[in-house]
């Protein structure tokens, strides 16, 4: 019985650590690189805060099936949608984040970690 419990505990710890490692790359402050999209994103383990053209919003977020899922829980946004699903990719050294809507074909929005 102890062996089964130990294996189950190891499996839970292993899967929770591997899930967090995907989220860890997002943690920090990201600034947009376009004068037409002046946005700062602050990402912590529990929330994602956006400041876009002076409108601030707090979101809950998760990574699921290789996509970034966000849901606004507080504040105002230029987007009328409360929830969004975004495709993302990082530069090799993970200091640049590219985001796009799942319906777009090209990553147009670029954020640099500050």
N, C-alpha and C positions, 0 to 999 in steps of 0.2 A: 504494500500500500504506500509506503514511504517513497519507493522508487517512482511509482505513477505520479504521486504528488510532486516530486522533484522535477520530473520530466515536464509536467503540465506548467509548473512555475517557470522553468527555464524557457519553455515555448512562449508563454505570455510575456516574459521580459524581453526575449529576442524580438518578437513582433512589435512590441511597443517601442523599443529602441530603433528599429528599422523604420517605423512610421515617423518618428520624430526627426530622424536624420534628413528626410525630405523636406520637412518644415524648417529645419534649422537654416537652410540656405536663404530663406526669405527674411529671417529676423534682421531688424535694423531699420535704418532710414534710407529711403529711395527718392531721388529727385528726377523729374522728367527732364529731357534734354531738348525740348521743343518750346519755342516762344509762344506757340499756339496752344500748348497743353501744359500750363504751369501747374504742376501737381507735385505734392510731397506725400509720400506714403510712409507711415510709421508702422512697422510690423512687430508685434510681440507674440508670445506663445498663445495668448487668449484673444487678441484683437488685432484688427487692421484699421488704422485711422487714416483717412484721406483729408487733404486740404487742397481743394481745387478752386482756384480763383476766389479764395476767401471763404468758400463753403466747406465746413468741416463736418465729417460724418464718421461714426464708429461702426465697424462691421465685425461680425464673427466670421471666421474663415476656416477652411480645411482643404486638404489636398485629397482628391478622390479620383481614381482612374486616370491619373496623369493630368488632371485639370484643377485649376484653382476655383473653388466655390466660395463666394462671399455673399453675406446677407447683411444689409444695413439694419442696425438696431437703434440708432440714435443719430440725430443731426440731419443736415440738409446736403443734397447732392445735386449736381447739374443733371444727373440721370433720374428719370422718373421711376426706374425699376428698383425694387427693393432687393432683388437677388440677381446675381450674375454668375455665369460660368465662363471662365477664361482659359485659353491656351497660354502656356508660358514656356520660356526657355531662358537659360542663363548663358553668359559668355563662359569661356573655358575656365577663367579664374574666379567666376561667380561674383564679379563686381558690377556686372551689367545685367539687368533683367528686361526681357522683352515680353510684352503682353499683347494679346489680341482676342477679339471676340471669336467664339467657335465658328461663326459664319464667315469671318474674314479669311482670306487666303494668304495674306502677308502680315508679318509682324511690323507694325508701324510705330507702336509706342515703345519708347526706350527709356529706361530708368537707370540711373547710376547710383551706386551705394555711396552714401556720404558718411 
